[in-house]
Structure formats: structure tokens, C-alpha cells
Amino acid sequence: MDLARFRQTSDCKWEMEPEGSMRVPCVIFGSEELLKEMDEQVLDQLRNVAALPGIRNAAFAMPDAHRGYGFPIGGVAAFDADEGGVVSAGGVGFDISCGVRTLLTGIPADEIRPRMEHLADALFASVPAGLGGRGRLRLDARETDAMLAGGAAWAAARGHGERGDLERIENGGVMEGADPAEVSETARRRQRDEMGTLGSGNHYLEVQRVAEILDAGAAAAFNLRADEVAVSIHCGSRGLGHQIATEFSKRMLVAAREAGLDLPDRELACAPLHSKEGRAYLGAMRAAANCALANRQILTHLVRIAFCKILPGSVLPLLYDVSHNLCSLEEHEANGRVKKLFVHRKGATRALGPGHPGIPAAFRAIGQPVLIGGTMGTESYILAGCAGAAAFGSACHGAGRRMSRSQALRQWQGRDVVRRLELRKILIRTPSFKGIAEEAPGAYKDVGEVIRSAARAGLARPVARLEPMICLKG
């Protein structure tokens, strides 16, 4: 990316003033190294987002940003419904409410290592993964409606996990305002066999060692201890969310035309928030978010069962669960006033700072846990939200791709990647070696540099660094 197009306003903050049809500035967070590596399309897409009606403050991109559909992945933008603001399916993403949840074990890594092979096999047998992976649950129409309305609370009430888990999930495990009636029969059919499945692509289940504590006070509040084991799950709403995004992307093209909106890019199809189409999408999107929350809750239950088979008596309390593909109604300052805004986060994580009422009481003095996945061969991080609510209280969500999946396939062989990782004592379980090649660690940016940039930009502060031990990939 050409840095001459920006004004550097701080160590890791770069700004482009409005030009042409842009209504607000574009702001990208990241080190000079990360921005130079970013493709130009990130800025092109961000400029298009900055031209949408009702946008407030700026169009933001996180340090892990790369090209997406409509919005860049790592894009954040907030819209004011009272000022003609819009909602965009491309601003949320196709895997609605894709997110990460992290479980704690309290078990020292040295107790896990002699059992790693057995644990990896038990997890792989328990958790369906991969494209077309089928779960063990079959929901009829009535139960599907209940799941779409109830999220993780629905799953916990049916024995998948514990009610206490809900206190450690964003929005209490349920996204209010869901409208199951707006979810098509096609979307429901695609999800019929996919509840309690991991999926494919960059989704994973990873057993991790807490390798380093970076903030002792926050780590104590999060109950993180060096050399103990954690488990992170990264997945979303599977076929249902993808179908909703596909359908509404088409419907929003018509809605935008009817509303007289001049779209800078067809992929930015949107609808006014106060319109019938806008309300319909929000209802369907929230239902898909509940599907994702229910899915991660069921997977948590399966992980706990697998752990108890290999390590009897294991207890895996939930640290936190946070989504990174959502549009949320939140209060933020815009034009000198606190207003309710619809915040789109696509490949970006909510990172609320200390004192925010939306944070569980146990973390309120510290800030929200922010869960950042690396790759199956690199470290992951747990951070805490910072005061100041930069970018509407948002942070990055991962390392961010530096090359496409097709490029990765030309450069790596899946079996070779697995062998190299096993030499480093990282066990991989997967139904698809092609998927492993697509997700090779070298296809991603330096997650450490992404985290350092997020910290220097004031988006979130690092609490702990985790290293992979076992990774299940779809």
C-alpha cells in the first residue's frame, strides 16, 4: 500500500481525509511494516465504505485487514439510523457471528503432553469438522425456531454445557431482536445437519499452552496462569449464516436502488436501517448470530466430554466468547453526542474498555477479554479492551491473510505442513490436507506484529501469549 496517500497521526494510526464521495475519513491502524504489506484494495474498499449514507466518525481498518467482500476484512463502520444510515450484508460477512471462545483447564501442560496423541484423537472423534461435516443433532422446525431465538441459552437449557457459561458470552449468549421468520427454508435446510460442527476454512479447535503472561493483573482476573492449558474454538453460523448473507446481498441491491442509493460497489449492497428490508436483514442476522452462539456452545460440551475421557475429572470453565462478524446496536459518541449507532464489525472484535456495563462483572475493572487467534503454527493472544473506545471499541480478530488460498495451494502441500508442525510437537488432525495447505502458517501475517500494532494504537492491551499444542482443522 502506498503510504504517501495517508497522514500518520500517531505511531500506528494512518488517516486519509475525505475526498470525492467520501463522507468521513478512512483510518487504518497498524505499523508501517503492516501497511506496506497490505494490498491496495483494502484502502479502495474502505473509501467506498466511507461514502455510504449515515456513516459516522470514520471508516476503520484493523492491523490484520485484507481484502474482503464489500467491506475489507478487519473493517469497522458505524451508521446512524436517524441520519439515513444503512446496514450492509457485506459489512457483516458471510459467516455471521463467526467468533472465538476460550476455555480454561487449570491443567499444567506437562500433564497433557504424555496424552497428547490420545487427546487429539478423542477431540477429532468427538467434534465433526470439515466441509459438509455433519453433527449429531437433528432439529425439527419448532426446535430450529427456538435455537434461532435462544442462542447459547437454548443449547445450555438442553444440556449442552452449563447455564453459568452464559455469563461469559458476549450479550449473555443471546442476541436480542432475532426474527426466525426472516430465515429462509433454504438457510434452515443447510443448517439441519450442521449444529455442533466446526466447519472448514480458517475454523479450528486448538489446545494451547499459556506460554507467557504479559499483564499479570489482567491475567489474574482472567484466571490465566503460565504453562497451563487452554482450549480455543473458532467457528460461526455455518451454512445458515452464509445463505442469509447470500440472499440479502441480492435483496439489498434492489433495496438500495429503490431507496435511490448510489452504491460505489455492488458488493456494498445495503438497505436503509429504517426500511423494511433493513429490519428484515437485522432480524435474520441476529437469528444467525444465535445459531453461531448455539453452535459454539454445543462444541464446548463436546470438548468437555472428550477431555474427561482422557483426563477424568477435567473441568473446563469458559473464559469468554466473542464474535467478529456482526452488526450491533451500541451507544457511542458521534459528532460530539452519544448516540445509538449500528456498528458493523467484519473480521473485527468488540474490545470494550474498563467500566463498560456490557462487560461481565468479573472483568469490568480490567476490560473485556479479546481473543485473537494466530495460525495452527503460530501463537495466539488474549488481550483486554482499552479505555477510550478507539474505533467504536474494536480490535483485530486474528493474524490476517497475506496471500490467497489459491496462492497458498501453489506454495505448500498439506501433508508436508503437518509433518513440519509435528516436528515442533504440534499435532494436527484434519479431514482435508488441501485445507491445511490453504491455511498454512506462511499464508498469514506476523500475528505478533499485528498484536503489537493493536497495543500501540490503543485498541487492546496484551494479557497472555498462547502456543499451539493440538489443532483440529476443517
Secondary structure, 3 states (H helix, E strand, C coil): CCHHHCEEEECCEEEECCCCCCCCCEEEECCHHHHHHCCHHHHHHHHHHCCCCCEEEEEEEEEEEECCCCCCEEEEEEECHHHCCEEEHHHCCCCCCCEEEEEEEEEEHHHHHHHHHHHHHHHHHHCCCCCCCCCCCCCCHHHHHHHHHHHHHHHHHCCCCCHHHHHHEHHHHCCCCCCHHHCCHHHHHHHCCCCCCCCCCCCEEEEEEEEEECCHHHHHHHCCCCCEEEEEEEECCHHHHHHHHHHHHHHHHHHHHHCCCCCCCHHHCEEECCCHHHHHHHHHHHHHHHHHHHHHHHHHHHHHHHHHHHCCCCCCCEEEEEECEEEEEEEEEECCEEEEEEEEEECCEECCCCCCCCCCHHHCCCCCEEEEECCCCCCEEEEEECCCCHHHCEECCECCECCCHHHHHHHCCHHHHHHHHHHCCCEEECCCHHHHHHCCHHHECCHHHHHHHHHHCCCEEEEEEEEEEEEEEC
